Amino acid sequence: MARYAREVAVVAFAQSDHLRRTDELSEVEMVMPVLHRVLAATGLKAGEIGFTCSGSSDYLAGRAFSFTMTLDGVGAWPPISESHVEMDGAWALYEAWVKIQTGEADTALVYSYGKSSPGSVRDVLTRQLDPYYVAPLWPDAVALAALQARALIDSGETDESALAAVGARSRDAAAANPHAQLRGPVPQGDYQVRPLRTGDCPPVGDGVAAVVLAAGDLARRLCERPAWITGIDHRIEAHSLGLRDLTDSPSTRLAAAHAGVFDAPVDTAELHAPFSSQEIVLRKALGLADDVTVNPSGGALAANPMMAAGLIRIGEAAARIHRGASRRVVAHATSGPCLQQNLVAVLEGDAR
């Protein structure tokens, strides 16, 4: 019995080169080339897309409803059915997937972007914390991730050398990724906030990602090897860090169970783990075996454009199926401090 009413697949994926700064480009100028490439990969024109959904953050842009400007990159004509989430693009993909499941669309264009270079991401992310008890203390994302890493070390689940190995492996894998911001050996560097060193933390940069979704036989016509979304779910944990066990991620585990991750072995995992310590948590929550290839693209430790890094994980997972490099992949996206909210998707190729 099918898990969902309709078969839905990722039929195309495109992303920008992820750079430390793109001062010379506006958000629209960043987005347009990526949208053109992803549509060209399918042969579809803008007017043939049934639904468009984007993910971004007004906090990064510094102005309200900033996403409306990037719609210029989609095109002013013909009129489109459009939506937006103030989240990573992975959640925009979820909304588009639901739209297709309802039968209101057969195709969807999903894109997300982040231009972090104009400001301090570490400061901006404090605005998502509890406004009464935590945000007034201004603990930034690295400090909170360091609390999580310290909890893992104190529990005996990892140590600093193991964390360094995660970072080194990720950047080595990124050597084959032309879009990654950091590629090849990167020094572990000094402590940012103990026990996290520079090599344990993601780079700050600007970037864009886009995917096209299609249903059923249309997906098969548009793509030789569609990456079928056979399961997808997202869950959230308590807002207060003091109510959570930071060494575990029950929301990831629950989302994975509802997405069917544990129904059969996976050969590859694309995990949105911006800090090396968070990969340790996610591996445990997803029950990944040692023979599973984790973040062959380099992951968020090689390129972490805000609001796009989670969608990139799904796109990279799909691209491996498109190339025939993987058969069953788990893709993960996260939002909030210390893996507070997590989305998990299973992508598979056709059995043949």
N, C-alpha and C positions, 0 to 999 in steps of 0.2 A: 504494500500500500504506500502511495506517495506521501511524503511528509507534508507537502504543500499543494495548493490548488493548481499552480502553474510552474512549469520549468522556467527558470530564469538563469541567464548566464552572463558573465563578463565577456564581451566579444572584442573589446579593444581597450588599450591602456596607453597613456602617454604622460610624460612628466618633463619638467624643465631641468636644466642643469641647476643644481642647488649651490648658491653662492653666498659668501659672507655678506656682501653688500650689492644692492642693485639700485644705487642712488639715481642712475640715469633713467630708470624705468618706473612708470606708474603701475598700479595693480592691473589696469586694463592691458597695458603693453606686455606685462608678464603673462597674462592669461591667454590672450588671443592666439599666439602661435601654438600653444599646447592644445587648445580647442580645435584648431584647424587640423592638427596632426591626428588627433584621436578620431575625428569625423572622417578624415581621408582614409584611415585604416579600414573603415567599414563601407565606404562609398556612399554613406548617407549625407544628405544635406540638412541644414538646420531645420527646414520646414518639415522634414520627415521624422523628427524626434517628437515623441509623444509627451514627454515630461522632462523638465530641466530642474535640477536641484543643486544648490551650492552650499558650501560650508566655509565660514571665515569668522573673524573676530573683529568687532568694531573697536575693541580696546587696543588692538594692535594698530589699526588704521588711525585711531584718534578722532573718529567722527562717527556720528550715528548714521545707521542705514548705509554704510559704506559699500555694502555688497551691491546696491542698485547701480553703482557706477560700472562694476565689472560686467553687468549685463550687456553693456555696449560691445563687449567682446563676443557675445553670443550672436548679436545682430539685432537691429531694430525691426526688421521685417523678415518673415511674417510674425504676427503675434504668437506668443508661446504660453503654454501652461508651465508656471514656474513657482518654485518655493526655495526657502533658505533656512539653514539651521545655524545657530550661533555655536557651532561645535566643529570638531574635526570632520572632514569630508566623509569619513567612514559612516557617520550617522546620517549624512545626506544620502549616501548609498542605501542605507537601511530604509529611509523614507521612500526613495525611488523604487526599491524592491517591493515595498508594501503597495505602492501605487500600481505596479504591474500585476501584483497578486490579485488586486481587486478587479482587474480587467479594464481599468480606465486608461491604460496605456500599454503598448506593446514594446516600446523602446524608451530609454531614458538616457539623458546626458547628465553625468554627475561630475562636478569639479570642485576643487578647493584650493585655497592659496593662503600663504602667510608671508608678510613682509615684516620681519622682526628687526631688521637692521636700524630703523630710525630711533628706536628707544631701547630701554632695558627690559628684556623679557623677564629677568629675575624679579624685578619690581612689579611689572604688569601682572604676573601670575599671583601675586599676593592678594589681588582683588577678588579672587575666587574663593577665598577662605572665609570662615565664620566671621561676620562683620563685627561681632560684639566682643569675642574673647580672643580670637587668633589674629585676624587681619591687623588690629592696632599694633601688634608686636612686629609686623613686617617680616615674618620668616619667609625667605624666598624659596624657590623650588629646589635649589641645590641643598639648602640647609635641611629641608624636610626629607629629601631623598637620603641625606646623610644620616638622619635619625633612623630611617628604614634600614640602611646598610649596617649601622651600628647594632640594631636589633638582630639582624641576621647573623652578624659575627658573634655577638654575645650568646646567641642560641646554639652556636656551633655548626650552623648550616653552611658557612662559607668563611673565607678569610681574604685578606687584601690581595694575596697573590692570585687567588682564584678569580677575584674581580678583575684584576689586571689582564688575566688570560682571556676573559670575555671581551674586553675592549680590543685587545690585540687581534683576536680571531675575527672580530667584526670588521676591523679596518683592513685586514688582509683580504677578506672576502670581497670588500668593496673595491679592491684593485681592478676587478673585472667589470665594475659598474661605472660607465662613463658619466653618469649623472651625479654621483656621490660627491659630497663636499670634501670629505677626508678619505684618502685612499692610501693603502699601503701602511708600512710601519709608522706609528705615531708615538713619540715619547710619552710615558705615563705622566710625567710632569710633577708639579708641586701639588700639595693639598689645596683643594678649593674650600672644602669643609670636611674635616676628618670624619670618617676614613676615606672619603672620596677624593681622588686626585683628578687632574685635568683629563686624563685618559678614560676615566670612569663616567665622564659627563658628555652630553651631546653638544655638537657644535651649534652655534647660533647662526641662522642664515635665512635666506629668502627662497621660496620655491612654489611650484604649482604642480598639481596632478589632476588627471581627468580620466574617467572611464565611460564606456558605453555599455548599457545593459540591454538585453533583448530577450524575448520570450520564445520558447518552443522552436518550431521549425524555422522561424525567422532568424533565430540565433545561429542555426546550422547553416543557413544561406549566407550569413554575413561573416562567418568565421569558420575556418577549416577545423579547428579544435576548440570549441567553446569551453570556457571554464564555468561549469555549472555550479551555482550556489545551492548545494544540497542541504545546507543548514546555516542559520544565522540567528543570533540572539544577543541581547545586551542587558546587563544588570548593573546595579549601583549599590554601593555600601554607605554606611553612615557618614554624614558630613564631618562629624567630630573625630579627629584623629585619635583621641583618647579612648574612643569606643571600639577601636579596631585593633586586631593583631596584625601589625605591619609585616610580619614574616610570612603571611599567608594572603591569598586572594580568593576568598569564597565566591565573590561575584564572578570572577573569571571561570572558576570551576563550575558554577551553576549555569552560566551562559554556554559553556562548552558542552555540558550535559544536554541542554535543550537544543543545541545545534547539531548534536550527534557526533561530536568529536570522538567519543569513547566507543562508538559502534564498530569501528574498524581501525586498523593501523593507519597512521599518516606517515608519509615519507619526508615531508618538508614542513617547516613552520616559519612563518614570517611574523615575528613578535614586535610589537611597538613597545620596546623597553628603552626609554631615553637614557636610563642609567644602568650601568653594568649590574648593579645589585638587583634591579627589577627583573632581569632575565632569570636570575636564580628563583625568584618568587613565581614567575610565570611558568617556568619549566615544571615546577612542582605541581602547580595548580592544574596544568594541562596533562600531567602524567606522561611527559614526553620521554620516550626511550632514548638510550645513548646513541642509537643508530639514526635518529632523526636529524636531518640537516637543518640547522637553525640559522635564520637570517643570511642566506647565501648572497643577498644583495648588499650586505653590510649593516642593514637595519638602521635604527634611529641614531646609533652611535657614529654612523658615517654621514648621515644627512637627516636633520630633524626640523624641516620647515613647519612652524606652528600651523595647526589646523589642516595640514596636508599629510603629515607623516603617517597617520593611521590609514588614510585612503591609499597611500603608497604601498602599505603592507598588503592590502587586498589586491592592488594592481600588480605588484611584483609576484604574488602567489598565482594570479591568473596568467601572467606572462610566462611563467614556467610551464603551466599546462598548455598554453598556446604553442610553446616551442617543443613540447613533448618531453621536457626535462623532469616533470613530476606528474604523478597520477592522482594523488589525494593530499591536499595541502590544508593546513589550518592557518588562518590569518587572524591577527588580533590587533585591536586598536584600544587606546586608553585615553581617558580625560580626567582631569582633576588631580589633586595631590596624592602621591604615593599609591597610584593605581586605584583611585577611588571608583571610577566607572569604567567598565570594560565591555567591549563588543568582540564576539568571536564568530567567525564564519568558516565553513568548510567548503572548499572548492574541489571539484573532481572533473576529470576528463571523461569522455564517453568510454564505455567498457571496451569497445572495439579498438 
